Amino acid sequence: MIAPIITAIDWQGICLTVLHKPNWTGCGFDHIEITSRSRAPFPISETGYRSHFLHGDEIRRYGDATAYVQAWLDEASHTTAWQRIDQETRQLTLF
């Protein structure tokens, strides 16, 4: 088994930890866990945590898991759902 790779990234002011377990299943599938500090929402998770299984070739197309996650976040940030959540979390309340 290959040791997990842990990286930290700052995506548009959101601190994320990316845990990548290469060849997690032993047959070419990797596992990625993305967690935000304080479980703040991010474009691919409203709960601050996302678990994702995919074939290792998908990750290698981007170079590594961090680049894959950043591309995924960038793409998902254009959705109406994320823009609404982002606006709500940035909006200050008076009461």
Phi and psi in degrees as a GROMACS rama.xvg file:
@    title "Ramachandran Plot"
@    xaxis  label "Phi"
@    yaxis  label "Psi"
@TYPE xy
-83.4301  138.79  ILE-2
-63.9835  143.082  ALA-3
-62.6463  150.061  PRO-4
-113.559  123.668  ILE-5
-114.968  127.591  ILE-6
-132.794  155.16  THR-7
-115.402  137.291  ALA-8
-134.181  155.134  ILE-9
-112.083  108.662  ASP-10
-107.244  107.056  TRP-11
49.0311  44.2974  GLN-12
85.3296  1.10675  GLY-13
-104.088  119.631  ILE-14
-81.7305  122.456  CYS-15
-124.77  147.119  LEU-16
-110.703  130.391  THR-17
-112.731  118.391  VAL-18
-108.167  116.809  LEU-19
-114.211  123.215  HIS-20
-111.63  96.0145  LYS-21
-64.3756  143.989  PRO-22
47.6259  44.3843  ASN-23
-57.5646  -37.4051  TRP-24
-87.5578  -11.0268  THR-25
83.3613  1.48945  GLY-26
-135.091  38.8322  CYS-27
94.4023  -3.90234  GLY-28
-98.6889  134.856  PHE-29
-102.072  161.549  ASP-30
-124.763  133.332  HIS-31
-122.392  134  ILE-32
-119.487  129.51  GLU-33
-119.135  126.445  ILE-34
-131.137  135.788  THR-35
-98.9954  151.433  SER-36
-62.7641  136.719  ARG-37
60.4583  19.0611  SER-38
55.5659  34.81  ARG-39
-68.0454  144.103  ALA-40
-65.8203  153.614  PRO-41
-143.649  168.849  PHE-42
-53.3284  -25.7337  PRO-43
-108.527  11.2193  ILE-44
-159.815  124.872  SER-45
-82.1922  -14.0769  GLU-46
-100.413  -7.34776  THR-47
87.4779  6.32674  GLY-48
-141.842  136.508  TYR-49
-141.697  130.898  ARG-50
-112.791  134.624  SER-51
-146.139  130.429  HIS-52
-107.09  137.532  PHE-53
-157.984  162.696  LEU-54
-70.5791  139.115  HIS-55
-55.9772  -28.798  GLY-56
-61.6074  -32.3515  ASP-57
-61.7831  -42.8992  GLU-58
-68.2732  -44.7269  ILE-59
-61.4636  -27.1718  ARG-60
-61.1581  -27.4099  ARG-61
-97.6358  -7.51694  TYR-62
106.184  -54.1689  GLY-63
-157.097  176.073  ASP-64
-64.7365  -35.7221  ALA-65
-63.3348  -45.9083  THR-66
-64.1258  -38.5595  ALA-67
-60.9366  -48.2777  TYR-68
-63.5623  -42.4799  VAL-69
-61.6126  -41.8344  GLN-70
-64.7522  -40.3135  ALA-71
-62.6971  -44.7238  TRP-72
-63.0391  -45.1858  LEU-73
-58.4241  -44.4484  ASP-74
-66.2851  -45.1968  GLU-75
-69.1582  -22.2222  ALA-76
-69.1409  -12.8698  SER-77
-87.5779  -3.87129  HIS-78
-75.6803  150.671  THR-79
-61.2529  -39.0947  THR-80
-60.0514  -46.1259  ALA-81
-67.8505  -41.6528  TRP-82
-61.1336  -36.2147  GLN-83
-66.3662  -48.0185  ARG-84
-62.0413  -44.0846  ILE-85
-61.0448  -44.1916  ASP-86
-62.6399  -43.0342  GLN-87
-64.7552  -39.1332  GLU-88
-74.3245  -24.7807  THR-89
-88.422  -18.5891  ARG-90
-71.2324  127.43  GLN-91
-81.8384  145.164  LEU-92
-112.439  147.484  THR-93
-88.3508  -20.5089  LEU-94
